[in-house]
Amino acid sequence: MTEQITQLPGGAPPRAGLRRRWPLPGLWTLGALAIAALVLAPVVSVLWIAFHPTENIWPHLAQSVLPRYLRTTLLLMATVAVLTSAVGVGAAWLVSMYDFPGRRWLDHALLFPLAIPAYVGAFALVDVLDYGGIVQVWLRAAMGWTSARDYWFPETRSLWMAGLVLSAALYPYVYLLTRAAFREQSGCTYEVARALGQGPWGLFWRVGLPMARPALAAGVALAMMETVADYGTIQHFGVQTLTAGIFSTWLDGGNAGGAAQIACVLLGLIVTLVLVERLSRRNARYHRLGRSQRPIARLPLRGGRGWIATALCLLPFAAGFLLPVGVMLYHGSQAPGQWMAPGLLKALSNTLVVGGIASLATVIAALLAVYGLRLSGSPAGRWILPLTTLGYATPGAVLAVGLLIPLAALDHRLADAILALTGTDPGLMITGTAFALGLAYLVRFFGVAQGAVESAFGRVSPNLPMAARSLGRGPGGALREVYLPMMRGSVLTALLVVFVDCVKELPATLLLRPFNFNTLSTRVFELASLEKLSEAAPAALLVMGIGLAAVAVLARANRA
């Protein structure tokens, strides 16, 4: 009886004689803590492996390749930050503040590049701009050039082109958040600024952009995290980042400890990025004027100015969506028989099964973790839940290092124990199946599900579950009969978004998949890396089609 009283959230305090200073945690709280520990375990594992390597090659890494990896990574991050800021904020400002031809459909179309994995955009850009691509072939035919010595053309496989491709795929993060920030601002603020003599540039630099700074910082941070986590794009362009160093040191060099040490550097870079973003706006405050504030009235752009605005919004949409989709459609039509290839059907089946199970497990784990910590009423939930989002900020290659090595050791011990007991060798039951891959997806995208679920819990009035408890429903009954029906939309959205992220994930899939096991993303990467775009195109189009479903949900949820 004592334990039940101390666990009631928001209830009256127990009698003085029954009061406990440190109440025992209930099953829901213990389950939430176990899920949080599972999500954080790979990061802890990476740190342990890095500080206890079998063969310490850190001095060699620090003196040879690590400075180059770090310099290239920082330069690529800076490039993506500048480009995504300019494109995302500029497009969000235009569609939020002005009316011009095509604004209504561009408002949603600018989100479409979210459906395109960056590595697909890389394959498409190289196919068009490389020496044998349509652009250079046309130039040679039109100008009479016979070889590359007759003209100059930008190097296609370079860091700058990689930054351009990543920016075209990632600018929607900035666009989506800053567009919402601009639309939540009061029209009265802009009317006062105009009355004080501010023109279009003054409104943007002195009013709109400062108030949208938190959204801009969050969007750029997301884009930079995705840049650090990328492998397919940088590998295709030959850019040596920290993620490429993890693959090279582990797979080519056979040194897991060295890969974990590079992973720690990468993890430290991510943590530093998050801290800098938080500290940069530590003392800043941004408030809305009231619930009844006047919305922003869009100004019409007529004639040439309107068409210039249309062209400026069309450019990132064309680079991030039309180009990769057009290239893949062209190559897919060149070999229609590839749509029925056994390898494609098997990859599709693997993707749907593993991604579906992993996304369902991720959302269920997020529900249980958030609900369990809310039931506990403990202040520890305020820092445990934010810590669990670290998995989303952790690149897939880092998670693979933290998962595969301890799981492989556990796998061998289980196999040895079963062999000793039964005389039969069961083989690798964990790393030899898709279990490790599904676990990596859960850890990697737990933060996405947790954020959506926590936000949905916050929108449910606390009076409703309290009424259910007073009518005899336990914690499970309140979750099943009160919370879940009211949170259905948010939970389904989280399920879809996590599933799409699982479909697009490449680094963790490459490292953790069982032998001869392909998903759509690995099939695209392997075939396109061998310049077999006609065979890779159907898988790429399937990945993009699944991504478009999630973008449609996001566009509908964020409709003005």
MARPA-769474 format. One line per 3 residues: number of its first residue (from 1); their letters; for each residue z negated, y, x of C-alpha. Coordinates in steps of 0.1 Angstrom, whole numbers. Each point is the difference from the previous one (the first is absolute). Example, Ala and Ser with C-alpha at 12.3 -4.5 7.8 and 13.67 -1.06 7.14 Angstrom:
MARPA-769474
1> AS> -78/-45/123; 7/34/14
***
This chain:
MARPA-769474
1> MTE> 0/0/0; -8/23/28; 33/-4/17
4> QIT> 19/6/-32; -18/33/-6; 6/13/35
7> QLP> 38/-8/-2; 7/19/-33; 23/29/9
10> GGA> -12/33/-14; -29/-17/-18; -36/10/-1
13> PPR> -21/-7/30; -22/-32/-1; -37/2/-5
16> AGL> -20/10/30; -15/-35/4; 35/-16/1
19> RRR> 17/26/22; 17/-12/32; 9/21/29
22> WPL> 29/-22/11; 13/-18/-31; 19/-32/7
25> PGL> 38/3/-4; 15/-18/-30; 30/-23/1
28> WTL> 24/28/-9; -12/21/29; 1/-30/24
31> GAL> 35/-8/-11; 11/36/6; -16/0/35
34> AIA> 18/-33/8; 33/15/-10; -6/31/21
37> ALV> -9/-22/30; 32/-20/-5; 21/32/0
40> LAP> -17/14/31; -2/-33/19; 35/2/17
43> VVS> -8/34/14; -33/-13/15; 19/-30/13
46> VLW> 25/22/18; -28/19/17; -17/-32/10
49> IAF> 32/-15/15; 8/32/18; -34/2/17
52> HPT> -1/-38/7; 35/-9/12; 8/-33/16
55> ENI> 20/18/26; -7/37/4; 32/19/6
58> WPH> -13/34/-11; 3/15/35; 36/-10/2
61> LAQ> 8/13/-35; -18/33/6; 20/6/32
64> SVL> 34/-12/-11; 12/-2/-36; -29/15/-21
67> PRY> 7/36/9; 37/-4/-10; -10/-17/-33
70> LRT> -25/27/-8; 23/29/9; 29/-14/-21
73> TLL> -23/-7/-29; -14/35/0; 34/15/3
76> LMA> 14/-21/-29; -31/9/-22; 5/37/7
79> TVA> 37/-2/-8; -7/-17/-33; -28/24/-9
82> VLT> 22/30/5; 30/-14/-19; -20/-14/-29
85> SAV> -19/32/-4; 31/21/-1; 19/-22/-23
88> GVG> -28/-11/-23; -16/34/-5; 34/18/-3
91> AAW> 13/-24/-26; -33/1/-19; -1/38/0
94> LVS> 36/2/-13; -4/-25/-29; -34/15/-10
97> MYD> 8/37/2; 37/3/-9; 26/-12/-25
100> FPG> 34/-9/15; 28/-24/-8; -12/-36/1
103> RRW> -37/9/4; -12/-23/-27; 15/-32/14
106> LDH> -6/10/36; -37/4/-8; -1/-38/-3
109> ALL> 29/-10/22; -18/15/30; -26/-28/-3
112> FPL> 26/-28/3; -1/-3/38; -35/-15/-4
115> AIP> 18/-31/-12; 20/-3/33; -17/-16/30
118> AYV> 5/21/31; 15/-29/19; 28/-3/-27
121> GAF> 8/37/5; 1/-6/38; 26/-28/-4
124> ALV> 21/21/-24; -1/31/23; 10/-20/31
127> DVL> 28/-17/-20; 15/33/-10; -6/21/32
130> DYG> 3/-26/28; 31/-2/22; 16/-25/-24
133> GIV> -12/18/-31; 21/18/-25; -8/35/13
136> QVW> 10/-6/37; 30/-21/-10; 13/28/-23
139> LRA> -6/26/28; 20/-20/25; 28/-6/-24
142> AMG> 1/37/-11; -3/15/34; 20/-25/20
145> WTS> -29/-10/22; 3/-35/15; -35/-6/15
148> ARD> -36/13/1; 9/20/32; 23/23/-20
151> YWF> -27/15/-22; -37/6/-3; -21/-15/-29
154> PET> -38/0/-4; -16/-32/12; -6/-21/-31
157> RSL> -27/-23/13; -25/26/11; -35/12/-8
160> WMA> 13/30/-18; 22/-21/-23; -30/-23/-6
163> GLV> -20/31/-10; 28/11/-24; 2/-34/-17
166> LSA> -38/-2/-4; -2/35/-13; 27/-7/-26
169> ALY> -20/-30/-12; -34/16/1; 4/36/-12
172> PYV> -7/-11/-36; -37/-4/9; -1/38/8
175> YLL> 23/8/-29; -20/-19/-26; -34/15/10
178> TRA> 11/36/5; 21/0/-32; -32/-10/-19
181> AFR> -20/27/18; 26/27/-8; 0/-9/-37
184> EQS> -37/1/-2; -2/36/12; -3/28/-25
187> GCT> 30/21/-9; -23/30/-2; -5/-1/38
190> YEV> 37/3/6; 3/28/-26; -27/20/18
193> ARA> 16/-6/34; 34/12/-14; -17/31/-14
196> LGQ> -14/7/35; 36/0/15; 3/-36/12
199> GPW> 35/-14/1; 11/-37/0; -10/-5/36
202> GLF> -33/18/-4; -8/-21/-31; 6/-32/20
205> WRV> -17/9/33; -30/19/-14; -7/-16/-33
208> GLP> 16/-33/-7; -2/-17/34; -36/9/8
211> MAR> -12/-14/-34; 21/-31/5; -14/-6/35
214> PAL> -22/-31/-9; 29/-17/-16; 23/8/29
217> AAG> -25/-13/25; -5/-32/-19; 37/-6/-4
220> VAL> 8/6/37; -29/-22/10; 14/-29/-21
223> AMM> 35/5/15; -14/0/35; -20/-31/-7
226> ETV> 31/-18/-13; 18/12/31; -25/-15/23
229> ADY> 0/-33/-20; 38/-3/1; 17/-27/20
232> GTI> 34/-7/-14; 14/35/5; -13/6/35
235> QHF> 11/-35/11; 36/6/-13; 1/34/18
238> GVQ> -16/-13/32; -30/24/-2; -30/-13/20
241> TLT> -30/9/-22; -35/-15/0; 10/-24/-28
244> AGI> 30/-12/22; -25/-4/28; -22/-23/-21
247> FST> 30/-23/-8; 12/0/36; -34/-7/16
250> WLD> -9/-27/-25; 33/-18/-7; 19/6/33
253> GGN> -30/2/24; -21/-26/-18; -32/21/4
256> AGG> -19/4/-32; -28/20/17; 24/26/13
259> AAQ> 16/3/-34; -34/5/-15; -8/27/25
262> IAC> 33/19/-9; -10/-6/-36; -33/18/6
265> VLL> 18/30/14; 22/0/-31; -30/-3/-22
268> GLI> -18/28/18; 31/22/-5; -1/-7/-37
271> VTL> -37/8/-3; 4/32/20; 29/10/-23
274> VLV> -22/-5/-31; -30/19/15; 22/29/12
277> ERL> 15/3/-35; -35/0/-16; -16/24/25
280> SRR> 30/24/-2; -10/8/-36; -37/-6/2
283> NAR> -11/35/-10; 29/8/-23; -4/0/-38
286> YHR> 27/-1/-26; -8/5/-37; 19/3/-32
289> LGR> -7/31/-21; -6/-20/-32; 12/-26/-24
292> SQR> 20/25/-21; 19/15/30; 36/11/-6
295> PIA> 26/-24/15; 26/13/25; 31/14/-16
298> RLP> 31/-12/19; 24/27/10; 37/-6/-6
301> LRG> 23/-1/30; 35/9/-10; 34/-2/17
304> GRG> 1/-8/37; -38/1/5; -4/-28/-26
307> WIA> 26/-22/16; -15/5/35; -34/-11/-14
310> TAL> 18/-31/-15; 16/-8/33; -33/4/19
313> CLL> -16/-26/-23; 30/-23/0; 0/-2/38
316> PFA> -33/-20/4; 8/-21/-30; 34/-9/15
319> AGF> -14/-8/34; -30/-20/-13; 16/-18/-29
322> LLP> 37/3/-5; 9/-8/36; -19/-33/3
325> VGV> 8/-11/-35; 37/8/4; 2/-18/34
328> MLY> -17/-31/-14; 21/-1/-31; 31/2/20
331> HGS> -10/-28/23; -13/-20/-29; 33/2/-18
334> QAP> 18/-12/32; -16/-34/-2; -9/-8/-36
337> GQW> -7/-36/8; -32/11/19; -17/8/-33
340> MAP> -3/-38/-6; -9/-9/36; -28/-26/2
343> GLL> -19/22/25; 1/30/-23; -14/-20/-30
346> KAL> -27/-16/22; -10/35/14; -1/14/-36
349> SNT> -22/-29/-11; -23/5/29; -2/37/-6
352> LVV> -8/-3/-37; -26/-27/5; -19/14/30
355> GGI> 3/36/-11; -9/-8/-36; -31/-20/10
358> ASL> -11/25/27; 4/30/-23; -19/-17/-28
361> ATV> -28/-10/24; -1/35/15; -4/17/-34
364> IAA> -26/-25/-12; -19/4/33; 1/38/-4
367> LLA> -13/-2/-36; -29/-23/10; -9/21/31
370> VYG> 0/34/-18; -18/-13/-30; -26/-19/20
373> LRL> -8/31/21; -2/21/-31; -24/-24/-16
376> SGS> -22/0/31; -6/38/-3; -5/0/38
379> PAG> 10/30/21; 15/-25/24; 30/-2/-24
382> RWI> 10/35/10; 8/-10/35; 9/-37/-5
385> LPL> 29/7/-23; 16/27/22; -3/-25/29
388> TTL> 20/-26/-19; 30/23/-1; 2/-3/38
391> GYA> 22/-30/-5; 28/21/-16; -1/24/30
394> TPG> 1/-30/24; 36/-10/10; 10/-36/-9
397> AVL> 4/-9/36; -36/9/7; -12/-21/-30
400> AVG> 21/-29/12; -18/0/33; -34/1/-17
403> LLI> 9/-28/-24; 21/-25/18; -22/-7/30
406> PLA> -33/-7/-18; 18/-18/-28; 19/-22/25
409> ALD> -33/-9/17; -15/-8/-34; 31/-20/-9
412> HRL> -3/-22/31; -37/-7/-6; 6/-10/-36
415> ADA> 29/-23/11; -21/-16/27; -29/-5/-24
418> ILA> 22/-16/-27; 17/-22/27; -34/-12/13
421> LTG> -12/-8/-36; 31/-16/-15; 22/-9/30
424> TDP> 28/21/-15; 13/32/15; 5/25/-28
427> GLM> 19/25/21; -5/37/-2; -13/7/-35
430> ITG> -5/38/4; 24/14/25; 25/-27/-7
433> TAF> 3/13/-36; 5/33/-17; -38/4/-4
436> ALG> -3/23/30; 29/21/-11; -15/5/-35
439> LAY> -34/9/16; 17/26/22; 16/15/-31
442> LVR> -33/1/-18; -17/18/30; 30/23/6
445> FFG> 3/13/-36; -35/-3/-13; -4/37/4
448> VAQ> 29/7/-24; -15/-22/-27; -35/13/7
451> GAV> 10/36/-4; 18/-6/-33; -29/-22/-14
454> ESA> -27/24/11; 18/29/-16; 4/-20/-33
457> FGR> -37/-9/-1; -8/37/4; 19/9/-31
460> VSP> -20/-24/-22; -30/17/-17; -32/-17/12
463> NLP> -13/0/-36; 24/-28/-10; -11/-27/25
466> MAA> -36/11/-6; 5/-6/-38; 16/-34/8
469> RSL> -31/-9/21; -23/10/-28; 19/-23/-23
472> GRG> -7/-30/23; 30/0/22; -6/-8/36
475> PGG> 18/17/30; 29/-25/-4; 3/7/-37
478> ALR> 0/38/5; 27/-3/26; 21/-24/-21
481> EVY> -4/17/-34; -5/37/8; 14/9/34
484> LPM> 31/-22/3; 16/10/-34; -4/37/8
487> MRG> 12/-4/36; 30/-23/-8; 26/26/9
490> SVL> -16/9/34; -5/-36/9; 36/-10/-8
493> TAL> 13/30/20; -22/-10/30; 13/-36/-4
496> LVV> 36/11/1; -5/24/29; -18/-26/21
499> FVD> 27/-26/-8; 27/24/12; -19/8/32
502> CVK> -3/-38/6; 37/-4/-4; 8/28/24
505> ELP> -26/-9/27; 17/-12/32; -22/0/32
508> ATL> -28/-22/-15; 25/-23/-16; 19/-5/33
511> LLR> -32/-9/18; -18/-20/-26; 26/-20/-19
514> PFN> 2/-37/5; 28/-16/20; 33/1/-18
517> FNT> -15/22/-28; 20/31/-10; -6/28/-25
520> LST> 26/25/-12; -12/25/26; 1/-24/30
523> RVF> 35/-13/-11; 13/36/-1; -15/7/34
526> ELA> 12/-31/17; 36/1/-13; 5/37/4
529> SLE> -14/-2/36; 29/-24/6; 25/25/-15
532> KLS> 5/-23/-30; -3/27/-27; 21/-19/-25
535> EAA> -25/-28/0; -30/23/1; 13/23/-28
538> PAA> -10/-21/-30; -36/-4/12; -2/38/8
541> LLV> 13/8/-35; -26/-22/-15; -28/17/19
544> MGI> 13/34/-10; 3/-11/-37; -36/-11/0
547> GLA> -10/33/16; 18/20/-26; -21/-16/-27
550> AVA> -31/14/16; 16/34/5; 9/0/-37
553> VLA> -37/-6/-8; -11/28/23; 26/24/-14
556> RAN> -12/-7/-35; -36/4/9; 6/33/17
559> RA> 24/14/-26; -6/37/-5
***
